[in-house]
Amino acid sequence: MLLDTQAGGEFAIGLEPASGAATGLRILGMNAPGAGLWCLPEIAPDVPPSLTSDKEDQQRLAQFSLQLHKQGVRFLEQEFTTLKAAITPQILNISCLKDLDPQMQLPLHSCLVIEEEEDVRYITLRGCAESNLPVFTLKATVERLNQVQAGLGWYVTEAVQMAHTASLRLYEPSYFGSYAEMLYFYGAESDEEFAAMALEGEEPTPEDIAKFLEDTPLTMTRLAESFGGHEHLLGWGKPAKPAKASLIQWESLAPQDAKLLKAAQQFIRQTKKVSRLTAPFEERDTSVDIGALAIVVWDAPDFGIEIIDAAERDAYECGEGDEIIFDLRADLDKPETWPALITAYKAQMGLYAQLCTFLRLLPEKEY
């Protein structure tokens, strides 16, 4: 490529065979008045122009888009200038999402990407975490339902915890409990043990421990108290016994409570079915990822927000985890696997819609 200066600082570009090679490029310097010498490095003839084949990827994406359309995830009837611009709204053109009021949806960004791992290229349908998470509270609902029927309120909290099983992560009580143990309490089983570990050095006296616990805002006892004293919500102590779905006394419920419990019941039922469909396409260890669809607390969100901030900061500083809720992927070069991948993705998004419907029936708190 010959770069030749012209008047006014312009230059012309031309091709010239590299010396000593049958084919290739020889880069010549470009002299500009007062600008010194400017040049590009010589590129060896065996270096490919691209490490990936954009054309092949585009062909595969077009085929995948057609398969989506065939399975009911249809093209939008409007003009597009690029394939990416066409697929971006297409993957959201699912009946369960269209039937859900946009105001009901929890923050989730769905996208389709092509990635390479160990020389294998994958097509990935991904749900990414977003910011500005809504905060839902459990206290009023759980206490009211437990008064109507023993364990009925715990049926609701069980549904909240089931979101993790379905790769639809929430920042909820069991999350707070596990991360508080890891980041604050060092695996201690009591406040006194936690204080002794934190003080280190010489063996602390009872007075030292009492003073430490008095001055420390977040202790095991205070965290449990912020969840109504229900340690089992944090994953500590003996689990509670939720009412069985088959024994729910529907005639005793107010219409709004019945609607909430039916939404919880439907979500619980679908989690196992959807998990079976998505399992072959899940390649991530989601326990190291961060971000969520919502925050669920007992009543006051302060301790929960503090734990979330600490957990996310720790993940960023350690370089672990991504802001990803779920990943479903298949080999880009094995179109025969795509129909099952798309079926799994549709089921995942259907379950997401059910979770939105369920959580939006809980009281929401501004924060």
VOKOLRO-969536 format. One line per 4 residues: number of its first residue (from 0); their letters; for each residue x, y, z of C-alpha. Coordinates in steps of 0.1 Angstrom, whole numbers, plus 5000, padded with zeros to 4 digits. Layout:
residues N
NUM) a) X/Y/Z; ...
END
This chain:
residues 367
0) mlld) 5000/5000/5000; 5017/5032/4989; 5009/5063/5008; 5020/5094/4989
4) tqag) 5016/5129/5002; 4999/5155/4981; 4995/5192/4984; 4976/5204/5014
8) gefa) 4985/5173/5035; 4963/5149/5015; 4976/5115/5005; 4969/5089/4979
12) igle) 4966/5051/4986; 4978/5025/4962; 4990/4989/4961; 5026/4979/4955
16) pasg) 5041/4944/4957; 5063/4939/4988; 5100/4933/4980; 5111/4897/4981
20) aatg) 5075/4883/4981; 5052/4872/4953; 5023/4888/4971; 5019/4912/5000
24) lril) 5020/4948/5009; 5050/4971/5013; 5043/5001/5035; 5062/5033/5026
28) gmna) 5067/5063/5048; 5046/5094/5043; 5065/5127/5046; 5044/5157/5057
32) pgag) 5059/5191/5062; 5067/5195/5099; 5050/5162/5107; 5080/5139/5105
36) lwcl) 5078/5104/5092; 5045/5084/5095; 5043/5047/5085; 5024/5015/5091
40) peia) 5041/4982/5099; 5046/4956/5072; 5020/4928/5074; 5032/4893/5067
44) pdvp) 5015/4877/5037; 5003/4847/5058; 4983/4868/5083; 4946/4865/5075
48) pslt) 4926/4897/5071; 4902/4886/5098; 4903/4860/5126; 4866/4853/5122
52) sdke) 4844/4850/5092; 4818/4877/5095; 4801/4864/5064; 4796/4829/5078
56) dqqr) 4784/4844/5111; 4759/4865/5093; 4747/4835/5074; 4743/4815/5106
60) laqf) 4725/4843/5123; 4701/4846/5093; 4694/4808/5095; 4689/4811/5133
64) slql) 4665/4840/5128; 4645/4819/5103; 4643/4791/5128; 4631/4815/5155
68) hkqg) 4604/4827/5131; 4595/4791/5123; 4590/4783/5160; 4567/4813/5166
72) vrfl) 4593/4840/5176; 4584/4860/5145; 4600/4888/5125; 4585/4922/5132
76) eqef) 4566/4936/5102; 4588/4966/5097; 4619/4976/5077; 4654/4969/5090
80) ttlk) 4687/4980/5077; 4708/4953/5094; 4704/4917/5105; 4712/4926/5141
84) aait) 4686/4953/5141; 4660/4927/5130; 4670/4901/5155; 4671/4924/5185
88) pqil) 4634/4929/5187; 4626/4895/5173; 4638/4876/5203; 4614/4896/5224
92) nisc) 4585/4890/5201; 4571/4862/5223; 4534/4859/5232; 4541/4857/5270
96) lkdl) 4559/4890/5269; 4534/4907/5246; 4506/4897/5270; 4525/4913/5299
100) dpqm) 4521/4950/5305; 4555/4967/5301; 4550/4983/5336; 4549/4948/5350
104) qlpl) 4582/4936/5336; 4612/4933/5359; 4645/4948/5346; 4660/4923/5321
108) hscl) 4679/4929/5289; 4677/4900/5264; 4702/4897/5236; 4717/4873/5211
112) viee) 4754/4870/5206; 4780/4848/5189; 4810/4839/5211; 4840/4816/5209
116) eedv) 4853/4793/5236; 4881/4768/5231; 4878/4770/5193; 4841/4763/5194
120) ryit) 4817/4791/5183; 4784/4794/5201; 4752/4811/5195; 4740/4825/5229
124) lrgc) 4706/4838/5240; 4714/4858/5271; 4695/4877/5298; 4715/4905/5313
128) aesn) 4710/4923/5345; 4699/4959/5346; 4699/4987/5372; 4672/5004/5392
132) lpvf) 4658/4972/5407; 4623/4973/5423; 4621/4965/5460; 4593/4942/5473
136) tlka) 4584/4935/5509; 4572/4903/5525; 4562/4912/5561; 4526/4923/5557
140) tver) 4517/4896/5532; 4534/4867/5550; 4520/4876/5584; 4485/4881/5571
144) lnqv) 4486/4847/5552; 4500/4828/5582; 4471/4841/5603; 4446/4828/5577
148) qagl) 4463/4793/5575; 4495/4780/5592; 4525/4781/5568; 4506/4798/5540
152) gwyv) 4529/4828/5542; 4559/4806/5539; 4545/4792/5507; 4550/4827/5492
156) teav) 4586/4829/5505; 4593/4794/5490; 4582/4807/5456; 4606/4836/5460
160) qmah) 4635/4813/5467; 4626/4791/5437; 4636/4818/5414; 4673/4808/5418
164) tasl) 4664/4772/5407; 4650/4787/5375; 4681/4809/5368; 4661/4840/5375
168) rlye) 4682/4855/5403; 4666/4877/5430; 4683/4895/5458; 4662/4879/5484
172) psyf) 4665/4867/5521; 4685/4835/5514; 4709/4855/5492; 4714/4880/5520
176) gsya) 4720/4852/5545; 4746/4834/5525; 4765/4865/5515; 4764/4880/5550
180) emly) 4779/4847/5563; 4807/4849/5537; 4815/4886/5537; 4807/4897/5573
184) fyga) 4804/4868/5597; 4832/4845/5585; 4810/4814/5588; 4804/4821/5625
188) esde) 4773/4805/5642; 4767/4831/5668; 4774/4868/5675; 4800/4859/5701
192) efaa) 4819/4836/5677; 4817/4863/5650; 4831/4889/5675; 4859/4866/5686
196) male) 4869/4860/5649; 4868/4897/5641; 4888/4909/5671; 4917/4885/5663
200) geep) 4950/4887/5682; 4947/4879/5719; 4917/4861/5732; 4890/4887/5737
204) tped) 4873/4891/5771; 4835/4891/5774; 4837/4929/5778; 4856/4931/5745
208) iakf) 4830/4910/5727; 4801/4930/5742; 4817/4963/5732; 4824/4950/5697
212) ledt) 4788/4939/5692; 4775/4972/5706; 4796/4992/5681; 4790/4969/5651
216) pltm) 4758/4978/5631; 4754/4945/5613; 4755/4915/5635; 4738/4881/5631
220) trla) 4711/4890/5656; 4703/4923/5641; 4701/4908/5606; 4677/4881/5618
224) esfg) 4657/4908/5636; 4654/4928/5604; 4637/4897/5589; 4612/4895/5618
228) gheh) 4634/4870/5637; 4627/4844/5610; 4662/4830/5607; 4651/4803/5583
232) llgw) 4645/4830/5556; 4682/4837/5557; 4690/4800/5554; 4699/4797/5591
236) gkpa) 4685/4773/5617; 4655/4750/5612; 4635/4755/5580; 4598/4765/5583
240) kpak) 4571/4743/5569; 4551/4760/5541; 4516/4749/5536; 4511/4723/5508
244) asli) 4495/4736/5476; 4470/4708/5477; 4458/4719/5512; 4454/4756/5506
248) qwes) 4420/4767/5519; 4411/4789/5490; 4376/4798/5503; 4392/4815/5533
252) lapq) 4413/4839/5512; 4406/4875/5501; 4405/4878/5463; 4439/4896/5461
256) dakl) 4456/4870/5483; 4441/4842/5462; 4454/4858/5431; 4489/4861/5447
260) lkaa) 4489/4825/5458; 4478/4812/5424; 4506/4831/5408; 4531/4817/5432
264) qqfi) 4517/4782/5427; 4519/4785/5389; 4555/4798/5392; 4566/4769/5415
268) rqtk) 4550/4743/5392; 4567/4757/5361; 4602/4760/5376; 4610/4723/5375
272) kvsr) 4596/4718/5340; 4615/4748/5326; 4647/4738/5344; 4646/4704/5326
276) ltap) 4643/4722/5292; 4671/4747/5299; 4696/4724/5316; 4713/4711/5284
280) feer) 4720/4747/5272; 4732/4762/5305; 4770/4765/5306; 4775/4791/5333
284) dtsv) 4781/4788/5370; 4755/4814/5379; 4766/4814/5416; 4795/4837/5406
288) diga) 4774/4861/5386; 4760/4893/5400; 4729/4914/5393; 4692/4904/5398
292) laiv) 4657/4910/5386; 4645/4925/5419; 4652/4930/5456; 4630/4912/5481
296) vwda) 4632/4921/5518; 4611/4916/5549; 4603/4952/5555; 4632/4977/5558
300) pdfg) 4657/4973/5529; 4688/4989/5546; 4707/4958/5556; 4698/4940/5523
304) ieii) 4711/4970/5503; 4743/4970/5523; 4749/4933/5517; 4742/4937/5480
308) daae) 4767/4965/5477; 4794/4945/5495; 4788/4914/5474; 4789/4933/5441
312) rday) 4819/4953/5451; 4837/4921/5461; 4829/4905/5428; 4842/4935/5408
316) ecge) 4874/4937/5428; 4881/4899/5425; 4873/4901/5387; 4847/4873/5391
320) gdei) 4812/4872/5377; 4793/4891/5351; 4760/4910/5352; 4742/4881/5336
324) ifdl) 4710/4865/5348; 4710/4835/5324; 4728/4821/5294; 4714/4795/5270
328) radl) 4738/4785/5242; 4743/4760/5214; 4770/4752/5189; 4769/4777/5160
332) dkpe) 4778/4750/5136; 4751/4725/5147; 4718/4738/5135; 4702/4706/5145
336) twpa) 4705/4717/5182; 4688/4751/5176; 4651/4740/5178; 4656/4727/5213
340) lita) 4676/4758/5223; 4647/4780/5211; 4622/4759/5229; 4642/4763/5261
344) ykaq) 4646/4801/5256; 4608/4805/5251; 4602/4785/5282; 4627/4806/5302
348) mgly) 4611/4838/5291; 4576/4824/5299; 4588/4816/5334; 4603/4851/5336
352) aqlc) 4568/4865/5327; 4552/4844/5355; 4578/4856/5380; 4569/4892/5370
356) tflr) 4532/4885/5375; 4539/4869/5409; 4563/4895/5424; 4542/4925/5412
360) llpe) 4514/4913/5435; 4537/4919/5465; 4539/4953/5482; 4565/4975/5466
364) key) 4587/4999/5485; 4604/5031/5472; 4641/5033/5480
END
